[in-house]
Amino acid sequence: MKISVSHNYEELSSRATADMLESLGGSDRKLVCVASGDSPKGMYRKLTELVASGELDISNWDFIGLDEWVGLNEKDEGSCGEFLNEFIVQPLNLPAERYSLFDGKAADIYAECRYAELFVDQHGGLDLAILGLGMNGHLGLNEPGAPLNVRTLVGQLAPKTIETGQKYFKKPTPLTEGVTLGLAMLLSAKKVYLLVSGEKKASILKQVVEGEISNAVPGSLLRNHPNCILFADKPACSLLSL
């Protein structure tokens, strides 16, 4: 894992965006896994601004959403799909064939998993996975203890995730399960970005970077990835022995 420390969130977002443009150059098709949440928001804004101004052509980039709350989909306020529609799909004017989002309301949630796996396979795998870090070290909705050998996962949410997840909703919302690209899928991506910002993430980031490598803290597994960059700001890195 390479570590890029920025002074603040704005610089973090700029560095990650610049690296993405360099990494995804060329004319062949690329598949990008996009997370929802506060951490990648600045990066997405910079990306869409470049596309809107005509400085960047992403006509050969396709996208897949990282995860979703079971029981919700892109039409629901607070869902991962709603976020990705707002910050990726609509600003980039993506046609339906160029992106895939989990439908957490699907009658057969495991069919959603199979479709996501097929979408990735049809693109030859993930070229880039953009990830945030949960307060308990989760990646996507791969909670502590998540299996290492699955490509997609439907699983119970940890209490910390249920608590933290309420910030995306205007009123208390029952959250029990999540559907997500699994650890095997994420760790097989050609490149991974882990975006971490703010002092509130300092304690868990220390575990990720300096603690035992284990699925007890899923983020720590990225230290074994051959092409992972941690983009973090100084407040998030305040407990690291750098």
N, C-alpha and C positions, 0 to 999 in steps of 0.2 A: 504493500500500500504506500503510495506516494502521498505526502501531506503538503497541502498548499494553505498557508495561513494568511488571511487577509485582515486588514485593520477593522473592517466593518462589513455589514451585510451587502452594501452596494458594491464594494470591491469584490467580495466573494462571488456575487452574481455575474459581474463583468468577466472575471477570470474563468468561471465555468463556461460562460457563453463563448468566449474566445477559443477555449480548448475544444468545445463541441464543433465549432465551425471548421477548425483544422482537422479534427478527427473524422468528420463526416463528409469531407470533400470527395470529389470524384463523381463520375456519372452513373455508377452502379447504384441499385436501389439499397436503401438503408432502412432498418427498423429500429425505432426508438421506443423504449419503455418509459412512460411518463407517470410520475407520482403526483398525487394531489397534495395539498397542504401548503403551509406558509413557506417552507424552506425553498422550494423551487420557483416560487411565484415571481421573484425578481428576474430570474433567468428567463422564464417564459415571456415576460414583458419585453425584455431586450430582444429576444428572438423574433417576436411578432412585429416589433418596431422595425427591425432590419428587413423583414419580408415586406411590410407595408410600404417602406420607402423604396423598394426595388433594389436594395443593396444585396439581398440574399435570395437565391432561388432554391426552394426546397421541394420542387416538384417530384424529386426522386426519393423523398423521405416519407415513410409511413409510420404510424404510431399505434401503440397498444397501451391501454390503461393498466396500471399496476394492480389495482384492487378495488373492492367495493364492499359496503356494508350489506350483508344478506338482509333482504326485505326492502331494499331501496334501489333505485336506478337513477339515470341521468335526469329524469323529470322531477325528482324529489329534491327539495331544498336541503342542503347540507350533505348531499351524496358526493362521492368521489367523481361520479360521472358529471354531475352538474358543474363541479369545479373545472374539470377538464374541458367541458363544452365552453365554459366562459373564457378560459385562458389559453386553450390550444385549438380546439375544433373550429369554433366560430371565427376567432381572429385570423386563423390561417385559411379559412374558407375551404376546409377539407371535405371532399366528397366521401360518401359512406364507405366506398371500397378501400379508402386509404387509412382507415383507423378502426380499432376494435375496442369496445368498452364492455366490461362485465355488466350484465343485467342481474342485479341482486334479487329481482322480483320474479325471475324465470321460474316456470313450473318445475323444470328439471335443472337445478343449479349445476349438476355434474355435466350436463350437456354444454353449459356455458364454459366449463373448464376444458372440455374436449375441443370446443370451437377455438378457444384461446390458444391451445397447444397447436392446433392445425394452422391457425393464422401465423404463428411464429415459425412453424416448420416450412410453410409455403414461402417464407421470406429468408430461409436459410439461417434462422436463429436471430437473436438480439444483437444488433451492432453496438447499442449503447443502452444501459439501464440507468436512469436518473432516479436516485433514491434519497429519501429523508431518513432520519433516525428517530425511532420512537423513544419515549421517556424510559421505557423498559428495555431498550435495545432492539426492538423489533425492526424488521425490514418488510415494508408492505404490511400485510397482516399476518406475516409469519411471526407468531408470538414466541417467547422463550420456550424452548423445548420442541419447537416445530421440527418435523422430520427433514432430513437432509436430502432424501432421495426422491422427492416428488416434484413434478414440474408445475402443477397447480394444486391448490389446497383450499378446502372448505373447513374452517376450524373455529373453535370457540375463542372469543375475545377475552383477553386478560382484563381483570378489574381496572388496571391503570389505563388501558386503552379505552375502555368504556367511559371512564371518568374524563379523560383528556378529549375524547371524541365529541363530548357535549358542546365544545366551543364552536363547532360548525353549525349548530342548530339554535334557533331562536327560542325554543322551548324544550324541556327535557324529552329526550327521544330514546326509546328502548333500543339498545344495541346488544346483540348476543353473539352473532357469528359474523365472520368475514369470508370473502372469497378473494383469492390472491394468486398471482404468479408465485410459484413455490421457490424454495431455496435452490433446488437443482437447476431451475430455469435461470434464476438471477445470477448464480455463480458461473453459469456457462456463457454469459454475455461476453462479447469480445472486449468491451470496456464498461466500467462501472464508475459512476460518480456518486459519492456520498456527501450530501450537502447538510451541514450542521451549523446552526447559528444560535447565539444567545447563551448567556450565563446559565440559564436553566438546564441546558444540555451538557454542562461541563462535567458533572459527575458520571453520567452514563457514557460520555465520550471517553473519559479516562479508562473505564472498563473495556470499551471497544478497542482502544489503541494499546493499552498497557496491561490489560487483564488476560486471563486464560482464553485461548481460542476455543470456543464451544458454542453449540446451538442454545445453550442456556442464555447467552447474549448473542443473538443472531448477527448483529452488526460486526462482531469480532471475526466472523468467518471471512470477511472481506480482506483481512490481512493476508490470507493465503491466495487471493485472486492475483493473477499475473499482471493485470492492467487496471488497477483501481486507483482513483484519486479521491482523497478526502479534501473537500473544499470546506474550510471552517474559518470562522472569524475569531478574533482574539478572545472575546468573552467566552466562547465555547471551549477554547483551548487553555483556559486559565489554570486548570489543574494538571495539565500535561507536563511531563519532564522533557521539554523540547530544548 
